[in-house]
Amino acid sequence: MTSLTRRTFATGTAALGVTTFSIGRARAAEFTYKFANNLALTHPLNKRAQEAAGKIKEETGGRFELQIFPSSQLGSDTDTLGQIRSGAVDFFTLSGLILSTLVPAAAINGVGFAFKDYDTVWKAMDGKLGEYIRGEIVKARSIFAFEKPWDNGFRQTTSSTKPITSPDDFVNMKIRVPPAPLWTSMFKAFGSAPATINFNEVYSALQSKVVEGQENPLAILETAKLYEVQQYCSLTNHMWDGFWFLANKANWDQLPKDIQAVVTKHINAAAVQERADIAELTKGLQESLTAKGMKFNAVDPAPFRDKLKAAGFYTEWKGKFGDTAWSTLESAVGSLG
């Protein structure tokens, strides 16, 4: 218990920036744990996390407090991944594709044009594919993932210079990608010039024209205000992306079993609610982003999938992920060639 108290005291000043998200400070909690993420306060993930924090606080009788640090307050994704491995951060939501720098199998849900719709996504991620990925995360030893992944959304391509209508439009395009090999590999297969940039630097990179485009779900375009620095949005749906709710295993193991059960219950429930929020939010986003100046166009995925196949992208990544992982993916999405 003393180690927890010292850790909480040492980081107390950092928590001052998130007093809006602090739950019930009238009485000090027995366990105060930090949850970091890279999303704005207005994103459904943080809204549902805030609700979960309140429910956990109430159900544990004030023993457990979850402090939420949004908007990369504790550092970039790569920085915070290091922090959760060391135990400086207790919980962290991270895209599997970025987690793949530590756990290669975590990127498999991001294989280009693999998922056709959300029914296929949740069949895989709540089923055998998600189970396989969580098993690989555990092998990293210092962290584990909660059962239910959170939704980030199908990723779309934006640009300040042109719409993307065919694979040829990607040729020589300077596009920001997150720090993960699968993204870089896919856009190189299209002939692009991908640049790895952490999310907290994306807006400035687009504004200064370091890159001309990026790719993210519509909810991110809205909450991060990327529409201010991008004109075109092409509905490529090129990959589905979600967040694993990660925990530092050593810190987690210090919690009593009854508190672990309460935290697990509410975090997994919040993940399912957040999925519904994203689906509802996405319905109206194209209209609202159009009103803010973005120009949308639909994309036929077939030529893009054919391009990746011809470039050897699927063959390359089948070899990297291995037969077990690849067959688990294809059992949910069908043959990728």
C-alpha positions in Angstrom: 0.0 0.0 0.0 2.9 2.4 0.7 4.1 2.1 -2.8 0.7 3.1 -4.1 0.6 6.1 -1.8 4.0 7.3 -2.9 3.2 6.9 -6.5 -0.1 8.8 -6.1 1.6 11.6 -4.2 4.4 11.9 -6.8 1.9 12.4 -9.6 -0.6 14.6 -7.7 0.4 17.8 -9.5 -0.1 16.2 -12.9 -3.6 15.3 -12.0 -4.5 18.9 -11.4 -5.0 19.3 -15.1 -8.0 16.9 -15.1 -10.0 18.0 -12.1 -13.1 18.0 -14.4 -12.7 14.2 -14.6 -11.9 13.6 -10.9 -14.7 11.7 -9.1 -15.5 12.5 -5.5 -12.4 14.1 -4.0 -14.1 14.8 -0.6 -12.5 11.6 0.8 -9.2 10.2 -0.3 -9.6 6.9 -2.2 -7.7 3.8 -1.0 -6.6 3.2 -4.6 -6.1 6.0 -7.1 -5.2 4.8 -10.6 -4.4 6.8 -13.7 -6.0 6.2 -17.1 -4.3 8.0 -20.1 -5.5 8.3 -23.7 -4.9 10.5 -26.7 -8.5 11.7 -27.3 -10.3 14.9 -26.6 -12.7 15.4 -23.7 -15.6 15.4 -26.1 -14.9 12.0 -27.6 -17.3 9.2 -26.6 -14.5 7.2 -25.2 -13.8 9.9 -22.5 -17.4 10.5 -21.8 -18.0 6.8 -21.2 -14.8 6.4 -19.2 -16.0 9.3 -17.0 -19.3 7.5 -16.4 -17.5 4.3 -15.6 -15.2 6.1 -13.2 -18.2 7.4 -11.3 -19.9 3.9 -11.2 -16.7 2.3 -10.0 -16.2 4.9 -7.3 -19.8 4.4 -6.1 -19.8 0.6 -6.2 -16.5 0.3 -4.3 -17.7 2.6 -1.6 -15.1 5.2 -2.5 -12.1 2.8 -2.3 -11.1 3.1 -6.0 -10.7 6.4 -7.9 -10.0 6.5 -11.6 -8.2 9.6 -12.7 -8.6 10.3 -16.5 -5.8 12.1 -18.4 -7.2 12.9 -22.0 -5.6 14.5 -25.0 -2.1 13.0 -24.5 -1.6 15.0 -21.3 0.9 12.4 -20.1 2.8 12.1 -23.4 2.5 10.8 -26.9 1.3 7.3 -27.6 4.8 5.9 -27.8 5.7 7.7 -24.5 2.6 6.4 -22.7 3.1 2.9 -23.9 6.5 3.0 -22.1 4.8 4.4 -19.0 2.2 1.7 -18.8 4.8 -1.0 -19.2 6.8 0.5 -16.3 3.7 1.1 -14.2 3.9 4.9 -14.2 0.4 4.8 -15.8 -2.1 2.2 -14.7 -4.5 2.1 -17.7 -4.1 3.2 -21.3 -6.3 2.9 -24.4 -4.2 2.3 -27.5 -4.8 1.3 -31.1 -3.7 -2.3 -31.8 -1.7 -1.0 -34.7 0.5 1.2 -32.5 0.6 -1.5 -29.9 2.1 -3.8 -32.6 5.5 -2.1 -32.0 5.5 -4.2 -28.9 3.0 -7.0 -29.7 3.2 -7.6 -33.5 -0.1 -9.6 -33.6 -2.1 -6.6 -32.3 -2.0 -5.0 -35.7 -3.9 -7.8 -37.5 -7.3 -6.0 -37.3 -5.8 -3.2 -39.4 -5.0 -5.3 -42.5 -6.1 -3.1 -45.4 -9.7 -3.5 -46.6 -10.2 -6.7 -44.5 -13.5 -5.8 -42.8 -16.5 -4.9 -44.9 -18.8 -3.8 -42.0 -19.2 -3.6 -38.2 -21.0 -6.9 -38.0 -17.8 -8.5 -39.3 -15.7 -6.4 -37.0 -17.4 -7.4 -33.8 -17.8 -11.0 -34.8 -14.0 -11.2 -35.1 -12.9 -8.9 -32.2 -15.4 -10.2 -29.6 -14.6 -13.7 -30.9 -11.6 -15.8 -31.8 -9.5 -13.0 -33.3 -9.8 -10.8 -30.2 -9.1 -13.7 -28.0 -5.9 -14.5 -30.0 -4.7 -10.9 -29.8 -5.3 -10.7 -26.0 -3.3 -13.8 -25.6 -0.4 -12.3 -27.5 -0.6 -9.1 -25.4 -0.3 -11.1 -22.2 2.9 -12.6 -23.5 4.4 -9.1 -23.2 4.2 -9.8 -19.5 3.9 -6.3 -18.1 0.5 -5.5 -19.5 -2.8 -7.2 -20.4 -6.0 -6.1 -22.3 -9.6 -6.0 -21.1 -12.0 -8.3 -22.9 -14.0 -5.7 -24.9 -12.1 -3.5 -27.4 -13.4 0.1 -27.8 -14.3 1.5 -31.2 -12.3 4.1 -33.0 -14.0 3.5 -36.3 -13.4 2.8 -40.0 -10.6 5.0 -41.1 -11.1 7.5 -44.0 -8.5 9.5 -46.0 -8.4 13.3 -46.0 -6.3 15.7 -48.0 -5.7 19.4 -48.4 -5.1 19.0 -52.2 -7.3 16.4 -53.8 -9.9 13.7 -53.3 -8.8 10.0 -53.4 -10.9 8.2 -56.1 -8.5 5.5 -57.2 -5.3 3.8 -56.0 -3.4 6.1 -58.4 -4.3 9.1 -56.3 -2.2 7.8 -53.5 1.0 7.8 -55.7 3.6 10.2 -54.2 1.1 11.6 -51.7 2.7 12.8 -48.4 0.4 11.2 -45.9 0.7 11.1 -42.1 0.5 7.6 -40.6 0.7 6.5 -36.9 3.9 4.9 -35.7 3.1 1.4 -36.8 4.7 -0.8 -39.5 1.4 -2.0 -41.0 0.3 1.6 -41.9 3.6 2.4 -43.5 3.6 -0.8 -45.4 0.1 -0.4 -46.8 0.7 3.2 -48.1 4.0 2.3 -49.6 2.2 -0.5 -51.5 0.0 2.3 -52.9 3.1 4.3 -53.9 2.6 7.0 -51.2 5.2 8.8 -49.1 4.0 8.0 -45.6 5.4 10.0 -42.7 5.2 8.6 -39.1 3.8 11.3 -36.8 2.3 10.9 -33.3 -1.3 12.0 -33.1 -0.7 14.9 -30.8 1.4 16.5 -33.6 -1.0 15.8 -36.5 -2.9 19.1 -36.6 0.3 21.2 -36.7 1.8 18.9 -39.4 -1.2 19.3 -41.6 -1.4 23.1 -40.9 2.2 23.6 -41.8 1.9 21.3 -44.9 4.6 18.9 -43.6 2.1 16.4 -45.0 -0.8 17.0 -47.3 -3.1 14.3 -45.9 -3.9 11.9 -43.1 -6.4 9.1 -42.3 -8.7 8.7 -39.3 -12.3 7.9 -38.5 -14.9 10.7 -38.9 -15.2 11.1 -35.1 -11.6 12.1 -34.9 -11.9 14.6 -37.7 -14.6 16.2 -35.7 -13.2 16.1 -32.1 -9.6 17.0 -33.2 -10.9 19.7 -35.6 -8.9 18.3 -38.5 -11.6 19.7 -40.8 -9.9 23.1 -40.2 -6.8 22.0 -42.1 -8.2 19.4 -44.6 -10.5 20.0 -47.4 -11.3 16.6 -48.9 -12.5 13.5 -47.2 -12.6 10.2 -49.2 -14.7 7.4 -47.7 -12.1 4.8 -48.2 -12.9 2.6 -45.2 -9.5 1.2 -45.7 -9.1 -0.3 -42.2 -11.1 -0.7 -39.0 -9.3 0.6 -35.9 -10.1 0.2 -32.3 -8.6 0.7 -28.9 -7.5 -2.0 -26.4 -8.0 -0.9 -22.8 -4.7 -1.9 -21.4 -3.6 -2.3 -17.8 -0.3 -2.6 -16.1 -0.3 -6.1 -14.7 1.7 -5.5 -11.6 -0.4 -2.5 -10.5 -3.6 -4.4 -11.3 -2.4 -7.4 -9.2 -2.2 -5.0 -6.2 -5.9 -4.5 -6.3 -8.2 -6.7 -4.2 -10.2 -9.2 -6.2 -13.5 -7.6 -5.5 -12.3 -4.2 -6.8 -10.9 -5.9 -9.9 -14.3 -7.4 -10.6 -16.0 -4.0 -10.3 -13.5 -2.3 -12.5 -13.6 -5.0 -15.1 -17.4 -5.0 -15.2 -17.8 -1.3 -15.7 -14.9 -0.9 -18.2 -16.2 -3.6 -20.4 -19.7 -2.2 -20.2 -18.5 1.2 -21.1 -16.7 -0.2 -24.2 -19.9 -1.6 -25.5 -21.7 1.7 -24.9 -19.0 3.6 -26.6 -19.3 1.5 -29.7 -23.0 2.5 -29.9 -22.0 6.1 -29.4 -19.5 6.0 -32.2 -22.1 4.4 -34.5 -24.7 7.1 -33.7 -22.1 9.9 -33.9 -20.9 8.8 -37.3 -24.4 8.9 -38.8 -24.5 12.7 -38.6 -20.8 13.5 -39.0 -20.7 13.6 -42.8 -23.4 16.2 -42.8 -21.9 18.3 -40.1 -18.4 18.1 -41.5 -19.7 19.1 -44.9 -21.3 22.2 -43.3 -17.8 23.0 -42.0 -16.3 22.9 -45.5 -15.2 19.4 -46.1 -15.9 17.8 -49.5 -16.8 14.1 -49.4 -16.6 11.4 -52.1 -17.4 7.6 -52.0 -14.8 5.0 -53.0 -15.1 1.6 -54.5 -12.8 -0.6 -52.4 -12.3 -3.3 -55.1 -9.5 -1.6 -57.0 -7.7 -0.7 -53.8 -7.8 -4.3 -52.6 -6.6 -5.5 -56.0 -3.7 -3.1 -55.9 -2.6 -4.3 -52.4 -2.9 -7.9 -53.6 -0.8 -7.2 -56.8 1.8 -5.4 -54.7 2.2 -8.5 -52.4 0.9 -6.7 -49.4 -1.4 -9.6 -48.2 1.3 -12.2 -48.9 3.9 -10.2 -46.9 1.7 -9.7 -43.9 0.4 -13.3 -43.9 4.1 -14.3 -43.5 4.6 -11.7 -40.7 1.5 -12.6 -38.7 1.9 -16.3 -39.2 -0.6 -19.0 -40.4 -2.5 -19.2 -37.1 -3.2 -15.5 -36.9 -4.0 -15.2 -40.6 -6.4 -18.1 -40.6 -8.2 -16.7 -37.6 -8.6 -13.4 -39.4 -9.8 -15.1 -42.6 -12.3 -17.2 -40.7 -14.1 -14.0 -39.8 -13.6 -11.9 -43.0 -13.2 -14.4 -45.8 -10.2 -15.0 -48.0 -7.8 -12.1 -48.6 -6.0 -13.8 -51.4 
